[in-house]
């Protein structure tokens, strides 16, 4: 199963586990809510999807890497308490609250959200002394004598033994009480995520050409060598920082992230070519429709790798514009929502106060990612500016609302201009693709990437582009035709086998 499907499986499970009866009790009792165990190779995103799931399900998240814990921190420290049994006084051992369980209660208090995910990473790599505690945790949902609060779903992750020498096998008793999901690396799924996560376009372009280098773990005479999704993403962040600083990244630096010398060397060489292609072909000129004949001629004699790299760079440039329009649309939509509230109350100060309360609530509950937080603060600043203008111009009532509406119209007017600019850039890109490649494999790759990039999909859902729909329809027809021909080949083979 790929990580995208695993994410949906966990979301579906959470929805089922948190479903309540009419009396307010959970439809599936806590004892029957099996912990979910994600098993898969390192660095494919098992940990990363948990924060996404918590935000999308609007629940809390407490995450721990269990290998950092001792038995004492997991179950609590022992202390002596005097108790009376049958009229006699005895000294009994009790335990302080587990650090992990305490963190769940602290999360509930800090966010106000009473349901959530308790995520335990590297769960099958614990020490010998902690192993019985982990088995008890998975079987009984307790650490020591303290139970995980009701409404909190247990999700754990681990690596198969071939990736970690410290791995411990779970017995059948434990496996019979959990839901085990085996996860595998998948480049197509990762690429969807990569566009949304703004992975450096050079990495996406390179891996499109060298898909077998996306994820690789090998044993050599010099030890383990590997390239993982985590490594590519971390390298992406460093590449972007180096570009901002005007610094160069060589193969030694790449190898610090992609610890497979052959792949690191190959990518470092490609990175130099990528920078050269950017200079040679001038992406900005292409999306502005200002490229010359020499650019087209140069591409016609270029290698396939170079041609595909230019397509990837063009998609990356358009992707930046699509992403900007996506967040501008989110800003305008949020601002419009609160202007409607202002229209009902005719009290901008009260509307602004309500918006601040909503924002602080979402932030406290950790329900905003970084980009969403920026949008909320931008919309709050816009409302504060409307209020400032109203006070400066001594406006109130209908005239005050009309002024706010006028200022909002300026925002939407600017947004519509940028939409038109982006559509123009897309048309120029199609002009370039048709002139350089015609109806070729490169055009198929271009349209396919438009269908993969999250932000381009969102943009094209709301904004018509005739050539995109025309080529996309042709692409879908080609895929369906190929599928039908493959099915006919299989039928023919079955018939031939039957005749023999």
C-alpha positions as CSV (number, residue, x, y, z in Angstrom):
1,X,0.0,0.0,0.0
2,X,1.3,3.5,-0.8
3,X,1.5,6.3,1.8
4,X,-1.5,8.2,0.3
5,X,-3.8,5.1,0.6
6,X,-2.4,4.5,4.1
7,X,-3.3,8.1,5.1
8,X,-6.9,7.6,3.9
9,X,-7.1,4.3,5.8
10,X,-6.1,6.0,9.0
11,X,-8.5,8.9,8.4
12,X,-11.4,6.5,7.8
13,X,-10.5,4.5,10.9
14,X,-10.4,7.7,13.1
15,X,-13.8,8.7,11.7
16,X,-15.2,5.2,12.6
17,X,-13.5,5.1,16.0
18,X,-14.8,8.5,17.0
19,X,-18.4,7.9,15.8
20,X,-20.8,8.1,18.8
21,X,-24.2,6.6,19.7
22,X,-27.2,8.6,20.6
23,X,-26.2,8.3,24.3
24,X,-22.8,9.9,23.6
25,X,-20.8,6.7,23.9
26,X,-18.4,5.6,21.2
27,X,-20.1,3.2,18.8
28,X,-16.9,1.0,18.7
29,X,-15.9,0.6,22.4
30,X,-12.3,1.6,23.3
31,X,-11.3,-2.1,23.8
32,X,-12.3,-2.8,20.2
33,X,-10.6,0.2,18.7
34,X,-7.5,-1.6,17.4
35,X,-4.2,0.4,17.4
36,X,-3.0,1.0,13.9
37,X,0.6,-0.1,13.1
38,X,2.3,1.4,10.0
39,X,5.2,-0.8,8.9
40,X,7.4,0.3,6.1
41,X,10.9,1.4,5.0
42,X,12.4,4.6,6.6
43,X,12.0,8.0,5.1
44,X,8.8,7.4,3.1
45,X,6.5,9.8,5.1
46,X,5.0,7.6,7.8
47,X,5.6,10.2,10.5
48,X,4.9,13.2,8.4
49,X,1.3,12.3,7.5
50,X,0.3,12.3,11.1
51,X,0.2,16.1,11.5
52,X,-1.7,16.3,8.2
53,X,-4.3,13.8,9.4
54,X,-4.7,15.5,12.8
55,X,-5.4,18.9,11.0
56,X,-7.7,17.4,8.4
57,X,-9.7,15.5,11.1
58,X,-9.6,18.5,13.5
59,X,-8.2,16.5,16.4
60,X,-5.2,16.7,18.6
61,X,-1.8,15.0,18.1
62,X,0.9,13.8,20.5
63,X,3.9,12.2,18.9
64,X,6.7,10.3,20.5
65,X,9.8,8.4,19.3
66,X,9.7,5.6,21.8
67,X,13.4,4.7,21.4
68,X,14.2,7.9,23.3
69,X,12.5,6.6,26.4
70,X,13.3,4.3,29.3
71,X,11.0,2.1,31.1
72,X,10.7,4.7,33.9
73,X,9.7,7.6,31.6
74,X,7.2,5.4,29.8
75,X,5.4,4.0,32.8
76,X,6.3,6.5,35.5
77,X,8.4,6.3,38.6
78,X,7.6,4.1,41.6
79,X,6.7,5.5,45.0
80,X,5.4,4.0,48.3
81,X,1.9,4.7,49.5
82,X,0.4,3.4,52.7
83,X,-2.9,1.5,52.3
84,X,-5.3,-0.4,54.7
85,X,-6.5,-3.8,53.8
86,X,-8.7,-5.8,56.3
87,X,-7.9,-3.4,59.1
88,X,-4.2,-3.8,58.6
89,X,-1.8,-1.1,57.2
90,X,0.5,-2.0,54.3
91,X,3.1,-0.2,52.2
92,X,2.1,-0.5,48.5
93,X,4.1,0.5,45.4
94,X,2.3,3.0,43.0
95,X,3.6,4.9,40.0
96,X,3.7,8.5,39.0
97,X,1.8,9.3,35.8
98,X,3.7,8.3,32.6
99,X,5.3,11.2,30.8
100,X,3.5,10.1,27.6
101,X,0.1,9.9,29.2
102,X,0.7,13.3,30.9
103,X,1.5,14.8,27.5
104,X,-1.9,13.7,26.2
105,X,-3.7,15.5,29.1
106,X,-1.5,18.6,28.6
107,X,-2.4,18.6,24.9
108,X,-6.1,18.4,25.8
109,X,-5.7,21.4,28.2
110,X,-3.6,23.5,25.9
111,X,-5.8,23.0,22.7
112,X,-9.2,22.4,24.2
113,X,-9.6,19.4,21.9
114,X,-10.5,16.2,23.8
115,X,-9.9,13.7,21.0
116,X,-6.8,13.0,19.1
117,X,-4.0,10.7,18.0
118,X,-1.2,9.3,20.2
119,X,1.5,8.5,17.7
120,X,4.4,6.3,18.7
121,X,7.3,6.1,16.2
122,X,9.9,3.3,15.9
123,X,7.7,1.1,18.2
124,X,9.5,-2.1,17.3
125,X,13.0,-0.8,18.1
126,X,12.7,-0.5,21.9
127,X,15.1,-1.8,24.5
128,X,14.7,-5.2,26.1
129,X,13.5,-3.7,29.4
130,X,10.9,-1.5,27.6
131,X,9.6,-4.3,25.2
132,X,7.0,-5.7,27.7
133,X,5.6,-2.2,28.4
134,X,5.1,-1.6,24.7
135,X,3.3,-5.0,24.3
136,X,1.1,-4.0,27.2
137,X,0.5,-0.6,25.6
138,X,-0.6,-2.2,22.3
139,X,-2.7,-4.8,23.9
140,X,-4.3,-2.9,26.7
141,X,-3.8,0.8,25.7
142,X,-2.1,1.6,29.0
143,X,1.4,2.7,30.1
144,X,1.9,1.2,33.5
145,X,-1.4,1.5,35.4
146,X,-2.6,4.6,33.5
147,X,-4.8,4.2,30.4
148,X,-4.8,6.4,27.3
149,X,-7.7,8.8,27.6
150,X,-10.9,7.8,25.7
151,X,-11.2,9.4,22.3
152,X,-7.5,9.1,21.7
153,X,-6.5,6.8,18.9
154,X,-3.2,4.9,19.0
155,X,-1.2,4.9,15.8
156,X,2.3,3.5,15.8
157,X,5.0,3.1,13.1
158,X,8.0,0.8,12.7
159,X,10.6,-0.4,10.2
160,X,10.9,-3.9,8.9
161,X,14.0,-5.9,10.2
162,X,16.0,-5.5,7.0
163,X,16.3,-1.8,7.7
164,X,17.1,-1.8,11.4
165,X,19.1,-4.3,13.5
166,X,17.3,-3.3,16.7
167,X,13.9,-4.5,15.4
168,X,11.8,-6.8,17.7
169,X,9.1,-9.1,16.3
170,X,5.6,-8.9,17.8
171,X,4.0,-12.1,18.9
172,X,0.7,-13.4,17.6
173,X,-1.1,-12.2,20.7
174,X,-0.1,-8.6,20.0
175,X,-0.6,-8.8,16.2
176,X,-4.1,-10.1,16.8
177,X,-5.0,-6.9,18.6
178,X,-3.7,-4.3,16.1
179,X,-4.4,-3.3,12.5
180,X,-1.1,-3.7,10.6
181,X,-0.7,-1.6,7.4
182,X,2.3,-2.4,5.3
183,X,3.5,0.7,3.4
184,X,5.8,0.9,0.3
185,X,7.5,3.7,-1.4
186,X,5.8,5.1,-4.5
187,X,7.2,7.8,-6.7
188,X,3.9,8.9,-8.3
189,X,2.3,9.4,-4.9
190,X,5.4,11.2,-3.6
191,X,5.4,13.5,-6.7
192,X,1.9,14.7,-5.9
193,X,3.0,15.5,-2.4
194,X,6.3,17.1,-3.8
195,X,4.5,19.7,-5.8
196,X,2.3,20.7,-2.8
197,X,5.3,20.7,-0.5
198,X,7.3,22.9,-2.9
199,X,10.1,20.4,-3.4
200,X,12.9,22.0,-5.4
201,X,11.9,21.7,-9.1
202,X,15.4,20.3,-10.0
203,X,14.8,17.3,-7.7
204,X,11.4,16.6,-9.3
205,X,12.8,17.0,-12.8
206,X,15.8,14.7,-12.0
207,X,13.7,12.0,-10.3
208,X,11.3,12.1,-13.3
209,X,14.3,11.1,-15.4
210,X,15.8,8.7,-12.8
211,X,12.8,7.1,-11.1
212,X,14.8,4.2,-9.8
213,X,16.9,6.6,-7.8
214,X,14.0,8.0,-5.8
215,X,14.2,5.3,-3.1
216,X,17.1,2.9,-2.9
217,X,18.7,1.0,0.0
218,X,21.6,-1.3,-0.9
219,X,24.3,-3.3,1.0
220,X,27.8,-2.9,-0.4
221,X,31.3,-3.9,0.7
222,X,31.5,-0.5,2.3
223,X,28.2,-0.9,4.2
224,X,24.7,0.5,3.6
225,X,24.1,3.1,0.9
226,X,20.7,4.7,0.5
227,X,18.5,7.4,-1.0
228,X,15.1,8.1,0.6
229,X,12.2,10.4,0.2
230,X,13.2,12.1,3.5
231,X,16.7,12.7,2.1
232,X,15.4,14.3,-1.1
233,X,13.0,16.6,0.9
234,X,15.7,17.7,3.3
235,X,18.1,18.3,0.4
236,X,15.4,20.4,-1.3
237,X,15.1,22.8,1.7
238,X,18.9,23.2,1.8
239,X,19.1,23.8,-2.0
240,X,16.5,26.6,-1.7
241,X,18.4,28.2,1.2
242,X,21.7,28.0,-0.8
243,X,20.0,29.6,-3.8
244,X,18.8,32.5,-1.6
245,X,22.4,32.9,-0.3
246,X,24.0,32.6,-3.8
247,X,25.9,29.5,-2.8
248,X,26.7,26.4,-4.8
249,X,25.9,22.8,-3.8
250,X,28.4,20.2,-4.9
251,X,28.3,16.4,-4.8
252,X,29.9,16.3,-1.3
253,X,27.0,18.3,0.1
254,X,24.5,16.3,-1.8
255,X,26.0,13.1,-0.4
256,X,25.4,14.4,3.1
257,X,21.6,14.0,2.3
258,X,21.6,11.3,-0.4
259,X,24.0,8.7,1.1
260,X,24.4,6.8,-2.1
261,X,27.6,8.1,-3.8
262,X,26.6,7.1,-7.4
263,X,23.2,8.9,-7.0
264,X,24.7,11.9,-5.2
265,X,27.3,12.3,-7.9
266,X,24.7,11.9,-10.7
267,X,22.3,14.4,-9.2
268,X,25.1,17.0,-8.5
269,X,26.1,16.7,-12.2
270,X,22.4,17.1,-13.2
271,X,22.1,20.2,-10.9
272,X,24.8,21.9,-12.9
273,X,23.0,21.1,-16.2
274,X,19.7,22.3,-14.7
275,X,21.2,25.7,-13.9
276,X,22.6,25.9,-17.4
277,X,19.2,25.0,-18.9
278,X,17.6,27.8,-16.9
279,X,20.0,30.3,-18.3
280,X,19.9,28.9,-21.8
281,X,16.1,28.8,-22.2
282,X,14.9,31.6,-20.0
283,X,11.7,30.4,-18.4
284,X,10.5,34.0,-17.6
285,X,10.7,34.8,-21.3
286,X,8.8,31.7,-22.2
287,X,5.8,32.4,-19.9
288,X,5.8,36.0,-21.1
289,X,5.8,34.8,-24.7
290,X,9.1,36.6,-25.5
291,X,11.2,33.6,-26.5
292,X,13.0,33.7,-29.9
293,X,13.5,31.2,-32.7
294,X,17.0,30.3,-31.4
295,X,15.4,28.8,-28.3
296,X,13.2,26.6,-30.4
297,X,16.0,25.5,-32.7
298,X,18.2,24.7,-29.7
299,X,15.5,22.4,-28.3
300,X,15.0,20.6,-31.5
301,X,18.6,19.3,-31.4
302,X,18.7,18.7,-27.7
303,X,18.8,15.3,-26.0
304,X,15.6,13.8,-24.7
305,X,16.8,14.3,-21.1
306,X,17.4,18.0,-21.8
307,X,14.0,18.4,-23.5
308,X,12.2,16.7,-20.6
309,X,14.1,18.9,-18.1
310,X,12.9,22.0,-19.9
311,X,9.3,20.7,-19.6
312,X,9.8,20.1,-15.9
313,X,11.3,23.6,-15.4
314,X,8.4,25.1,-17.3
315,X,5.9,23.2,-15.1
316,X,7.9,24.4,-12.0
317,X,7.6,28.1,-13.1
318,X,3.9,27.8,-13.8
319,X,3.5,25.9,-10.5
320,X,4.8,28.9,-8.6
321,X,2.2,31.1,-10.3
322,X,-0.6,28.5,-9.6
323,X,0.4,28.3,-6.0
324,X,0.3,32.1,-5.6
325,X,-3.2,32.3,-7.1
326,X,-4.3,29.4,-4.8
327,X,-3.4,31.3,-1.7
328,X,-4.6,34.6,-3.0
329,X,-8.0,32.9,-3.7
330,X,-7.9,31.6,-0.1
331,X,-7.3,35.1,1.2
332,X,-10.1,36.7,-0.8
333,X,-12.5,34.0,0.2
334,X,-11.7,34.3,3.9
335,X,-12.0,38.1,3.7
336,X,-15.3,37.9,1.9
337,X,-16.7,35.5,4.5
338,X,-16.0,38.1,7.3
339,X,-17.3,41.0,5.2
340,X,-20.6,39.1,5.0
341,X,-20.6,38.9,8.8
342,X,-19.8,42.6,8.9
343,X,-22.8,43.3,6.6
344,X,-25.1,41.5,9.0
345,X,-23.9,43.3,12.2
346,X,-22.8,46.6,10.6
347,X,-20.1,46.7,13.3
348,X,-16.6,46.2,11.9
349,X,-14.9,46.3,15.3
350,X,-17.1,43.4,16.5
351,X,-16.5,41.5,13.3
352,X,-12.7,42.0,13.7
353,X,-12.9,40.8,17.3
354,X,-14.8,37.7,16.3
355,X,-12.2,37.0,13.6
356,X,-9.3,37.4,16.0
357,X,-11.1,35.0,18.4
358,X,-11.6,32.4,15.6
359,X,-7.9,32.7,14.5
360,X,-6.6,32.4,18.1
361,X,-8.8,29.3,18.6
362,X,-7.5,27.6,15.4
363,X,-3.9,28.5,16.3
364,X,-4.2,27.2,19.8
365,X,-5.8,24.0,18.6
366,X,-2.9,23.6,16.1
367,X,-5.4,23.5,13.2
368,X,-3.5,25.8,10.9
369,X,-0.4,25.0,8.8
370,X,2.1,27.7,8.1
371,X,0.5,28.9,4.8
372,X,-3.0,29.0,6.4
373,X,-1.6,31.0,9.3
374,X,-0.2,33.6,6.9
375,X,-3.5,33.9,5.1
376,X,-5.4,34.5,8.4
377,X,-3.0,37.1,9.5
378,X,-3.2,38.8,6.1
379,X,-7.0,38.9,6.2
380,X,-6.9,40.3,9.7
381,X,-4.5,43.0,8.6
382,X,-6.9,43.9,5.7
383,X,-9.9,44.2,8.1
384,X,-7.8,46.3,10.5
385,X,-6.9,48.6,7.5
386,X,-10.6,48.9,6.6
387,X,-11.3,50.0,10.2
388,X,-8.4,52.4,10.2
389,X,-9.7,54.1,7.0
390,X,-13.2,54.3,8.4
391,X,-12.0,56.1,11.5
392,X,-9.8,58.4,9.6
393,X,-12.6,59.4,7.3
394,X,-15.2,59.5,10.1
395,X,-17.5,57.0,8.4
396,X,-20.2,54.9,10.0
397,X,-23.2,52.8,9.1
398,X,-23.9,52.2,5.4
399,X,-21.2,54.6,4.3
400,X,-18.6,52.8,6.3
401,X,-19.7,49.4,4.8
402,X,-19.6,50.9,1.3
403,X,-16.0,52.1,1.9
404,X,-15.0,48.6,3.1
405,X,-16.7,47.1,0.1
406,X,-14.8,49.5,-2.2
407,X,-11.5,48.5,-0.6
408,X,-12.4,44.8,-1.0
409,X,-13.2,45.5,-4.6
410,X,-9.7,46.7,-5.1
411,X,-8.4,43.4,-3.6
412,X,-10.6,41.3,-5.9
413,X,-9.7,43.5,-8.9
414,X,-6.0,42.9,-8.3
415,X,-6.7,39.1,-7.9
416,X,-8.6,39.0,-11.2
417,X,-5.7,40.7,-12.9
418,X,-3.3,38.1,-11.6
419,X,-5.6,35.3,-12.7
420,X,-5.6,36.8,-16.2
421,X,-1.8,37.1,-16.1
422,X,-1.5,33.4,-15.1
423,X,-3.9,32.2,-17.8
424,X,-1.8,34.3,-20.3
425,X,1.4,32.6,-19.0
426,X,-0.3,29.1,-19.5
427,X,-1.3,30.1,-23.0
428,X,2.3,31.2,-23.8
429,X,3.6,27.9,-22.4
430,X,1.3,26.0,-24.7
431,X,2.5,28.2,-27.6
432,X,6.0,27.3,-26.8
433,X,5.3,23.6,-26.3
434,X,3.4,23.4,-29.6
435,X,6.2,25.2,-31.5
436,X,9.0,23.3,-29.9
437,X,7.6,19.8,-29.7
438,X,4.2,19.6,-31.4
439,X,1.9,16.8,-30.4
440,X,4.7,14.7,-29.0
441,X,5.9,12.7,-25.9
442,X,7.0,16.0,-24.4
443,X,3.5,17.5,-24.7
444,X,2.1,14.4,-23.0
445,X,4.6,14.9,-20.2
446,X,3.6,18.6,-19.9
447,X,-0.1,17.9,-19.7
448,X,0.5,14.9,-17.3
449,X,2.4,17.2,-14.9
450,X,-0.4,19.7,-15.0
451,X,-2.7,16.9,-13.9
452,X,-0.3,16.0,-11.1
453,X,0.6,19.4,-9.6
454,X,-1.9,20.1,-6.8
455,X,-1.9,23.8,-7.4
456,X,-2.4,23.5,-11.2
457,X,-5.3,21.2,-10.7
458,X,-7.0,23.7,-8.3
459,X,-6.4,26.5,-10.8
460,X,-7.7,24.7,-13.8
461,X,-10.8,23.6,-12.0
462,X,-11.8,27.3,-11.7
463,X,-10.3,28.8,-14.8
464,X,-10.9,27.6,-18.4
465,X,-8.0,26.8,-20.7
466,X,-9.3,25.4,-24.0
467,X,-5.9,23.9,-25.0
468,X,-5.4,22.2,-21.7
469,X,-8.8,20.5,-22.0
470,X,-8.2,19.5,-25.6
471,X,-4.8,17.9,-24.9
472,X,-6.0,16.4,-21.7
473,X,-8.9,14.8,-23.5
474,X,-6.5,13.4,-26.1
475,X,-4.3,12.1,-23.3
476,X,-7.2,10.3,-21.5
477,X,-8.3,8.8,-24.8
478,X,-4.8,7.6,-25.5
479,X,-4.6,6.0,-22.0
480,X,-8.0,4.3,-22.5
481,X,-7.0,3.1,-25.9
482,X,-3.8,1.6,-24.6
483,X,-5.7,-0.1,-21.7
484,X,-8.2,-1.6,-24.2
485,X,-5.4,-2.9,-26.5
486,X,-3.7,-4.5,-23.4
487,X,-6.9,-6.2,-22.5
488,X,-7.4,-7.5,-26.0
489,X,-3.8,-8.8,-26.0
490,X,-4.5,-10.7,-22.7
491,X,-7.8,-12.1,-24.2
492,X,-5.9,-13.2,-27.3
493,X,-3.2,-14.9,-25.2
494,X,-5.8,-16.7,-23.1
495,X,-7.5,-17.9,-26.2
496,X,-4.3,-19.2,-27.7
497,X,-3.4,-20.9,-24.5
498,X,-6.9,-22.6,-24.4
499,X,-6.6,-23.7,-28.1
500,X,-3.3,-25.5,-27.2
